[in-house]
Amino acid sequence: MSAWARNRRTVIILGFLTIVGLILFGVYSLFIYQAPTCFDGELNGLEEGIDCGGVCELVCPFSATEPNVQWGRAFQISNGVYNLAGLIENPNFDVKVDATYKFELFNQDNILIDEIFGEVTILPTETKPVFEPIVNTGFQSVSKVFLKLVGESVWTKSEPPKQEVFVSSRKLQDTETDPKLELVLSNKAITPVRDLAITAILYNKDGNVYQSSKTFLEYMDRDSQATIFFTWPEPFDQEVTKIDVFIEEVSLF
């Protein structure tokens, strides 16, 4: 066989093998190979952990700082009926957390009366109030309350909250008879806001939490003001020296 014939045969064979290889590669890519994703349950690609960190939206728990529960309290409305409130802080600068919290209620004999669970989303650097209204303890008195985070939290990349609704004025009135807190809110956003949850926390002269309440505002037009009120059924027996107000947009449905 001449050199020309051998070279031609070699070219034909190599071309055939190349075509076969491309076909096999295409079949493998289309039907067998699965590119790394953030949802495949495996540590692959550019992840830091299984489906978290790196290019993934989820943040690995070992890369985030746990939220800080500042306090939890019960506020008596009537005999055996309480509002529960607390504050939880997210110290992370670029990570939000979705968590489950639990209020544990104890009587004066340290016997557990009830456990109340709830869900909370805390944006980066945010201190978030949690509030459980009208908790009936069956006429048992609440002596101690513990607020805890339970289960596994979910960490996600996020930006800090943007404050667009502010408190323009606050006025606490008639504390010795029928306590009422009047707040004037101002919407500085260029668009209307809907479904606002407003929580008020009152402190006594010693800096301790004395009362708390929560209300909702369905709608505020852009560049507008709204007046809301908080009331309490019993006179205050302590002087209120500080009022914190937390405003957040929520989904009511």
GURO-575095 format. One record per residue (C-alpha): residue in three letters; chain; x, y negated, z. Coordinates in steps of 0.2 Angstrom, whole numbers, padded with zeros to 4 digits, always signed. Layout:
<nodes>
   type   mol    east   north      up
    ALA     A       X       Y       Z
...
</nodes>
This chain:
<nodes>
   type   mol    east   north      up
    MET     A   +0000   +0000   +0000
    SER     A   +0007   -0017   -0005
    ALA     A   +0011   -0030   +0008
    TRP     A   -0003   -0041   +0001
    ALA     A   -0016   -0027   +0003
    ARG     A   -0010   -0024   +0021
    ASN     A   -0012   -0043   +0025
    ARG     A   -0029   -0044   +0018
    ARG     A   -0035   -0029   +0028
    THR     A   -0028   -0036   +0043
    VAL     A   -0037   -0052   +0040
    ILE     A   -0053   -0043   +0037
    ILE     A   -0051   -0033   +0053
    LEU     A   -0047   -0048   +0064
    GLY     A   -0062   -0057   +0056
    PHE     A   -0073   -0043   +0060
    LEU     A   -0067   -0041   +0078
    THR     A   -0069   -0060   +0080
    ILE     A   -0087   -0059   +0074
    VAL     A   -0091   -0044   +0086
    GLY     A   -0082   -0053   +0100
    LEU     A   -0093   -0069   +0097
    ILE     A   -0109   -0059   +0097
    LEU     A   -0104   -0049   +0113
    PHE     A   -0100   -0066   +0121
    GLY     A   -0116   -0073   +0116
    VAL     A   -0126   -0059   +0122
    TYR     A   -0116   -0059   +0139
    SER     A   -0119   -0078   +0140
    LEU     A   -0138   -0077   +0136
    PHE     A   -0143   -0062   +0145
    ILE     A   -0130   -0056   +0158
    TYR     A   -0120   -0071   +0164
    GLN     A   -0128   -0083   +0177
    ALA     A   -0119   -0099   +0180
    PRO     A   -0117   -0104   +0198
    THR     A   -0131   -0114   +0206
    CYS     A   -0136   -0121   +0222
    PHE     A   -0150   -0109   +0224
    ASP     A   -0142   -0092   +0220
    GLY     A   -0138   -0087   +0238
    GLU     A   -0120   -0085   +0234
    LEU     A   -0104   -0095   +0238
    ASN     A   -0098   -0100   +0221
    GLY     A   -0095   -0114   +0210
    LEU     A   -0090   -0131   +0218
    GLU     A   -0100   -0127   +0235
    GLU     A   -0092   -0129   +0252
    GLY     A   -0104   -0115   +0259
    ILE     A   -0118   -0104   +0253
    ASP     A   -0129   -0116   +0242
    CYS     A   -0123   -0131   +0252
    GLY     A   -0110   -0145   +0251
    GLY     A   -0100   -0150   +0236
    VAL     A   -0112   -0153   +0221
    CYS     A   -0127   -0147   +0230
    GLU     A   -0140   -0158   +0238
    LEU     A   -0141   -0148   +0254
    VAL     A   -0127   -0152   +0266
    CYS     A   -0118   -0138   +0276
    PRO     A   -0123   -0138   +0294
    PHE     A   -0104   -0138   +0299
    SER     A   -0102   -0154   +0289
    ALA     A   -0115   -0164   +0299
    THR     A   -0117   -0170   +0316
    GLU     A   -0132   -0164   +0326
    PRO     A   -0146   -0176   +0331
    ASN     A   -0146   -0184   +0348
    VAL     A   -0162   -0182   +0358
    GLN     A   -0162   -0198   +0369
    TRP     A   -0177   -0195   +0379
    GLY     A   -0195   -0187   +0380
    ARG     A   -0209   -0193   +0391
    ALA     A   -0227   -0190   +0395
    PHE     A   -0239   -0205   +0398
    GLN     A   -0255   -0202   +0407
    ILE     A   -0271   -0208   +0399
    SER     A   -0283   -0200   +0411
    ASN     A   -0284   -0185   +0422
    GLY     A   -0276   -0170   +0413
    VAL     A   -0274   -0180   +0396
    TYR     A   -0257   -0187   +0391
    ASN     A   -0248   -0195   +0376
    LEU     A   -0231   -0188   +0373
    ALA     A   -0216   -0198   +0366
    GLY     A   -0198   -0197   +0363
    LEU     A   -0183   -0204   +0353
    ILE     A   -0171   -0194   +0342
    GLU     A   -0156   -0201   +0334
    ASN     A   -0147   -0196   +0318
    PRO     A   -0129   -0201   +0319
    ASN     A   -0124   -0196   +0301
    PHE     A   -0121   -0210   +0288
    ASP     A   -0126   -0201   +0272
    VAL     A   -0136   -0186   +0278
    LYS     A   -0155   -0185   +0283
    VAL     A   -0161   -0170   +0293
    ASP     A   -0178   -0161   +0293
    ALA     A   -0180   -0153   +0310
    THR     A   -0193   -0145   +0322
    TYR     A   -0195   -0153   +0339
    LYS     A   -0203   -0146   +0355
    PHE     A   -0210   -0155   +0370
    GLU     A   -0210   -0144   +0386
    LEU     A   -0222   -0149   +0400
    PHE     A   -0219   -0144   +0418
    ASN     A   -0230   -0147   +0433
    GLN     A   -0223   -0152   +0450
    ASP     A   -0219   -0133   +0454
    ASN     A   -0208   -0132   +0438
    ILE     A   -0220   -0121   +0430
    LEU     A   -0222   -0123   +0411
    ILE     A   -0239   -0130   +0407
    ASP     A   -0238   -0131   +0388
    GLU     A   -0227   -0132   +0373
    ILE     A   -0230   -0144   +0359
    PHE     A   -0221   -0142   +0342
    GLY     A   -0219   -0155   +0328
    GLU     A   -0209   -0159   +0312
    VAL     A   -0198   -0174   +0310
    THR     A   -0188   -0181   +0296
    ILE     A   -0174   -0193   +0302
    LEU     A   -0165   -0203   +0289
    PRO     A   -0146   -0207   +0290
    THR     A   -0142   -0218   +0305
    GLU     A   -0160   -0219   +0310
    THR     A   -0167   -0218   +0327
    LYS     A   -0184   -0210   +0325
    PRO     A   -0199   -0210   +0338
    VAL     A   -0209   -0194   +0339
    PHE     A   -0227   -0195   +0346
    GLU     A   -0240   -0182   +0351
    PRO     A   -0257   -0191   +0356
    ILE     A   -0270   -0184   +0367
    VAL     A   -0263   -0168   +0374
    ASN     A   -0275   -0160   +0386
    THR     A   -0266   -0150   +0400
    GLY     A   -0282   -0143   +0408
    PHE     A   -0282   -0156   +0422
    GLN     A   -0264   -0151   +0427
    SER     A   -0253   -0165   +0431
    VAL     A   -0236   -0166   +0421
    SER     A   -0221   -0169   +0432
    LYS     A   -0207   -0166   +0420
    VAL     A   -0205   -0167   +0401
    PHE     A   -0191   -0160   +0390
    LEU     A   -0189   -0164   +0372
    LYS     A   -0178   -0152   +0362
    LEU     A   -0174   -0148   +0344
    VAL     A   -0178   -0130   +0340
    GLY     A   -0174   -0118   +0325
    GLU     A   -0163   -0122   +0310
    SER     A   -0162   -0140   +0304
    VAL     A   -0161   -0144   +0285
    TRP     A   -0148   -0156   +0280
    THR     A   -0149   -0166   +0264
    LYS     A   -0139   -0180   +0256
    SER     A   -0148   -0196   +0258
    GLU     A   -0146   -0215   +0260
    PRO     A   -0150   -0225   +0275
    PRO     A   -0168   -0232   +0277
    LYS     A   -0172   -0249   +0269
    GLN     A   -0181   -0260   +0281
    GLU     A   -0194   -0271   +0272
    VAL     A   -0207   -0273   +0285
    PHE     A   -0202   -0283   +0300
    VAL     A   -0210   -0289   +0317
    SER     A   -0213   -0307   +0316
    SER     A   -0220   -0309   +0333
    ARG     A   -0225   -0299   +0348
    LYS     A   -0236   -0304   +0363
    LEU     A   -0240   -0293   +0378
    GLN     A   -0256   -0299   +0387
    ASP     A   -0267   -0295   +0402
    THR     A   -0255   -0282   +0409
    GLU     A   -0264   -0283   +0426
    THR     A   -0281   -0280   +0419
    ASP     A   -0283   -0273   +0401
    PRO     A   -0265   -0272   +0394
    LYS     A   -0264   -0277   +0375
    LEU     A   -0249   -0279   +0364
    GLU     A   -0252   -0290   +0348
    LEU     A   -0239   -0288   +0334
    VAL     A   -0238   -0298   +0318
    LEU     A   -0230   -0288   +0304
    SER     A   -0222   -0296   +0289
    ASN     A   -0219   -0287   +0272
    LYS     A   -0204   -0294   +0264
    ALA     A   -0204   -0281   +0250
    ILE     A   -0208   -0286   +0232
    THR     A   -0222   -0272   +0231
    PRO     A   -0236   -0267   +0243
    VAL     A   -0233   -0254   +0256
    ARG     A   -0245   -0240   +0261
    ASP     A   -0247   -0229   +0276
    LEU     A   -0237   -0237   +0289
    ALA     A   -0234   -0229   +0306
    ILE     A   -0230   -0241   +0320
    THR     A   -0224   -0235   +0337
    ALA     A   -0221   -0247   +0352
    ILE     A   -0210   -0242   +0367
    LEU     A   -0211   -0253   +0382
    TYR     A   -0197   -0253   +0396
    ASN     A   -0197   -0259   +0414
    LYS     A   -0185   -0271   +0422
    ASP     A   -0174   -0256   +0426
    GLY     A   -0172   -0252   +0408
    ASN     A   -0183   -0236   +0409
    VAL     A   -0196   -0231   +0397
    TYR     A   -0213   -0236   +0405
    GLN     A   -0226   -0235   +0391
    SER     A   -0228   -0230   +0373
    SER     A   -0241   -0230   +0359
    LYS     A   -0243   -0227   +0341
    THR     A   -0255   -0234   +0327
    PHE     A   -0257   -0234   +0308
    LEU     A   -0259   -0247   +0295
    GLU     A   -0265   -0241   +0278
    TYR     A   -0260   -0256   +0267
    MET     A   -0250   -0272   +0267
    ASP     A   -0249   -0283   +0251
    ARG     A   -0232   -0289   +0246
    ASP     A   -0226   -0305   +0254
    SER     A   -0240   -0304   +0267
    GLN     A   -0243   -0303   +0286
    ALA     A   -0254   -0291   +0296
    THR     A   -0259   -0291   +0314
    ILE     A   -0261   -0275   +0324
    PHE     A   -0265   -0271   +0342
    PHE     A   -0260   -0258   +0355
    THR     A   -0271   -0256   +0370
    TRP     A   -0269   -0246   +0386
    PRO     A   -0284   -0240   +0398
    GLU     A   -0276   -0244   +0414
    PRO     A   -0267   -0260   +0421
    PHE     A   -0248   -0260   +0422
    ASP     A   -0241   -0258   +0439
    GLN     A   -0223   -0262   +0433
    GLU     A   -0216   -0277   +0424
    VAL     A   -0212   -0275   +0406
    THR     A   -0196   -0283   +0401
    LYS     A   -0192   -0276   +0384
    ILE     A   -0202   -0270   +0369
    ASP     A   -0195   -0259   +0354
    VAL     A   -0206   -0257   +0339
    PHE     A   -0202   -0243   +0325
    ILE     A   -0210   -0245   +0308
    GLU     A   -0210   -0231   +0295
    GLU     A   -0219   -0226   +0280
    VAL     A   -0228   -0209   +0281
    SER     A   -0239   -0198   +0272
    LEU     A   -0256   -0197   +0280
    PHE     A   -0263   -0183   +0270
</nodes>
